[in-house]
Amino acid sequence: MPQKRNYELRKRAERLMETRGRITAATLDLHRTVGPAATRITEIARRAGVQRPTVYNHFRDEASLLAACSAEWRALHPRPDPAAWLQVEAFGGRLRLGLRELYTWYRETEPMTANILRDATLVPALRPFVERGLGGYLEDVRRILTEPIRVKGRRRARVDAAARAAVDFHVWRALAPIGDADAAELSAGLVELAASG
């Protein structure tokens, strides 16, 4: 009898995880296509094949659903690892490598990233994910890419400003039509110009 009970509990847990996965996948698809601000629980439930209360049973609030979606998205589309760029000591080489990898990732994730950044001002629960998530990541990227530049004062402020522009999603989007390699080269040139004073 205990074996049957354990089997039933395991099957129930599997069904719950599968339902949770369908809800998360439906939410991600809506965030990618229409954005978080236009995503409605009713549509999530319809796409996941569940009732509206089931969504709330799995996710007590918007923040918990956003956290699950964020974790799933990062697993599917990992960001480039800026720690790997530390192997390249030459400033120009590190800068170009990092920007090329970042721009490739931007291209891969463009619809979702654009919607998330656009809707972060409209959906209060989304703001912390953007600020701590992508915002914190881009600060690390900027710091690692400009670390070899040994300048201070006004020149450091110029380098940091140019690097912030170079890693910005919207700047990449403006440059994207020329291709990621050329866009990375152009952005790297801006940072180098700022460094040269």
N, C-alpha and C positions, 0 to 999 in steps of 0.2 A: 504493500500500500504506500509506504513512503516514496518508493521509486516513481509511482504514478503521480503522486503529488509534486515531486521535484520536476518531473517531466512537464506537467501542466504549468508550473511556475516559470520554467525556462521558456516554454512556448509563449506564455503571456508576455514575458519580458521581451522576447524577440518581436512580437507583434507591436508592442509599445515603441520599441526602437525603430521599427520599420515605419510606423505612423509618424513618429517624430521626424524621421528622415524625409518623408514625403512633404511634410509641412515646411521644413527648412528649404528643401529644393524648390517648392512652389514659391516661397517668399523670395529666394534668391533670383529666380527667373523674373518675378515681378519687379524687383529692385533693379535688375539689369535692363529691363525693357521700358518700364514706365517710371521707375524711381521710387524711393521709399515714401515720399510725400503723397504719391497717388496710389500706393498699395493699400488695399482694404482687406480686412480680416475675412469678409464674405468671399472675396475672390481667392484668397489663399486657401480657404476651406474647400471651395469648389474645385480648384486645381489639384488639391491634395486628396480629394475624394473622401472628405470627412465633413462632419457637421461643425458649425461655428464654435459651439462650446468645447469641442475636442481640441481646437487650437488653444483655447485658454487653459484647458486641462494640462497641456504640455508646456505652455509658456505663460507664466502668471502675469507678465506685463510686456510692454514693447521692448524694454531694455533686455530682457532675457531672450526674446526672439532675435533681436539684433546681435546679441553676443553669440548665439548659436550660428547665425548666418555669417558673421564675421569670421568665426573659427573655421567654418566649412569653406568659405571663399579663400582664406589664406592657405588652407590645405590643398585646394585645387589650383591655386595660382600663387605659389610662393614668390615673395619679393626677392630680388637679387641680394646676395649676402655681401654687404659692404666690408665685412671683415676680410673677405678674400682679396679685396683690392689693396689691402695693406702690404701684400707681397710685392707690389709694384712701388718702388721707391721714387722713381722719377715722377715729378709732379704732373707733367703733360701726359705721360703714359697712364698714370692712375686716373687722371681726370677724364681722359677719353674712354678708357675701359669702363669706368663707372657710369658715365653718361650713356654710352651705347647700351649697356645692360639695363639701365633704368628706363631708357626710351623704348627698348624692346618690350619690357614689361608693361609700360604705359600702353603701347599699341595693343598688346594682348588683352589688357583689361579696360580698354578705353570706354566702352559704353557704361560699365558699372562704375568706374571711377568718376566719370563725368556726372552721372546721376547722384552719386553719393555726395560729391563736393557741392553740387547745386542745391541739394535738399538739406544739407547740414544746417542751413540757416532757418529752414522751415520745420524741421523735426528736432525738437530739443533733445530727445533721447539719443539721437544720432551724433550730436555734436561731440560728446566725449570720445566716441570711437574714432572720429576723424582727427581730433586734436591729439589724443594719445597714440592712436594707431599710425595713420599715414603721416600726420604732422611730426610726431616723434621720430619716425623712421627717416623722414627727409632731413630732419636736423642732424641725425647721425650721418647720413650720406654726405651732407654739406661739410660737416666737420672732418670726416675721413678724407674727402676729396681735396680739401684745402689745407690739411695738416702739414704737408711738406713745404708750404709757402711760409717763410719766416719773415713776415712783415708786421709792423705795429701801427697803432694810431690810425690816421686817416686812410692810409693804404689798406690796412686790415679791414676797416669798415667797408671800403670799396670792394675788396675781394669777397667779403661775406655777402654783400648785396648782390654782386654779380653771380655768386654761387647759388644764392637763394633763387635768383631768376633762372639759372641754368637747370635746377632740379625741379622747378615748378611745373606741374601738369599742364597748366594753361599755356605756358611758354612753349612746352613741347608740342602741344596741339597746334599752335600757330606755325611752328616749324615743320610739323609732320609731313606736309606735302613734298618736301624736298628729300625725304627719306631719313631714317634714323641715324645712319652713319654720318651723313652730311649735317644733320641737325646737331649731333653730338660734337662734331668738329667746329661748327659755328659757335655753339655755346661755350666750348672749351676755350675758343679764341677770346670770347668776351671776358672770361675769368682771367686768362693770361694777360689781357690788356689791362685789366684792373690791377693785377699784381705788379705790372711793370711801371705803373705810376704815370 
